[in-house]
Amino acid sequence: MTDPVVAQAGPYEVTVQAGKTYYWCACGRSKKQPFCDGSHKGTGVEPVAWNGAEVGTVWFCGCKRSNKRPYCDGSHNSL
C-alpha cells in the first residue's frame, strides 16, 4: 500500500447536496480534489463513499491524514 499524498495542508470547504453520494479521494492524487477521479488505481488506497444527508457545507480533509475520514479533524496542523 502506498502512503497518501498531501493534496492540501488544510480542509476543502464544499457545499453538498442531499441524497448525493460523493467519493472522497483518500490517496491525494486526484486532480478533482477533494473527490476521486480514479488516480488511486494501483496504489492500494481506495476512495471513501460519503452520502449527503442534507444540503450544507462540509469540510473535507485535504491532508489525507484525518482520523475522521472524510472530514477534517485538524491533522494538517501537525504536518
C-alpha positions as CSV (number, residue, x, y, z in Angstrom):
1,M,0.0,0.0,0.0
2,T,1.2,3.5,-0.9
3,D,1.0,6.3,1.6
4,P,-1.5,9.0,0.7
5,V,-0.1,12.3,-0.8
6,V,-0.9,15.5,1.0
7,A,-3.2,17.2,-1.5
8,Q,-3.6,20.4,0.5
9,A,-2.4,21.3,4.0
10,G,-6.0,22.3,5.1
11,P,-9.6,21.3,4.5
12,Y,-11.7,21.7,1.4
13,E,-15.0,23.6,2.0
14,V,-17.7,22.0,-0.1
15,T,-21.4,22.7,-0.4
16,V,-23.0,19.3,-0.7
17,Q,-26.4,18.2,-1.9
18,A,-28.9,16.0,0.0
19,G,-29.1,12.4,-1.2
20,K,-26.0,12.6,-3.4
21,T,-23.1,10.1,-3.0
22,Y,-19.6,11.6,-3.0
23,Y,-16.3,9.7,-3.3
24,W,-13.7,11.4,-1.2
25,C,-10.1,11.0,-2.5
26,A,-8.1,9.1,0.1
27,C,-4.9,8.8,-2.0
28,G,-4.3,12.6,-2.6
29,R,-3.6,12.1,-6.3
30,S,-6.9,13.2,-7.8
31,K,-7.0,16.3,-9.9
32,K,-10.6,16.8,-8.7
33,Q,-9.8,17.3,-5.0
34,P,-11.3,16.6,-2.6
35,F,-13.1,14.0,-4.8
36,C,-11.9,10.9,-6.6
37,D,-11.0,10.9,-10.3
38,G,-9.6,7.3,-10.4
39,S,-6.0,8.3,-9.8
40,H,-5.7,5.8,-6.9
41,K,-5.6,2.8,-9.2
42,G,-2.6,0.7,-8.4
43,T,-1.9,2.5,-5.1
44,G,-3.8,0.2,-2.7
45,V,-5.7,3.2,-1.4
46,E,-9.5,3.4,-2.2
47,P,-11.8,6.4,-2.1
48,V,-14.3,6.8,0.7
49,A,-18.0,6.9,-0.2
50,W,-20.0,9.6,1.6
51,N,-23.7,10.4,1.4
52,G,-25.0,13.9,1.9
53,A,-27.9,13.8,4.4
54,E,-28.8,17.4,3.7
55,V,-27.7,20.5,1.8
56,G,-25.0,22.3,3.6
57,T,-21.3,23.0,4.0
58,V,-18.8,20.1,4.7
59,W,-15.1,20.4,5.5
60,F,-13.4,17.5,3.7
61,C,-9.8,16.6,4.7
62,G,-7.2,17.8,2.3
63,C,-4.1,16.3,4.0
64,K,-5.5,12.8,3.9
65,R,-4.3,12.1,7.5
66,S,-7.6,12.6,9.3
67,N,-8.8,10.1,11.8
68,K,-12.4,11.1,11.0
69,R,-12.3,10.4,7.2
70,P,-13.6,12.1,5.1
71,Y,-13.9,15.0,7.5
72,C,-11.1,17.3,8.5
73,D,-10.1,16.7,12.1
74,G,-7.2,19.2,12.2
75,S,-4.5,16.6,11.5
76,H,-3.0,19.1,8.9
77,N,-1.9,21.2,11.9
78,S,0.8,18.6,12.7
79,L,2.3,18.2,9.2
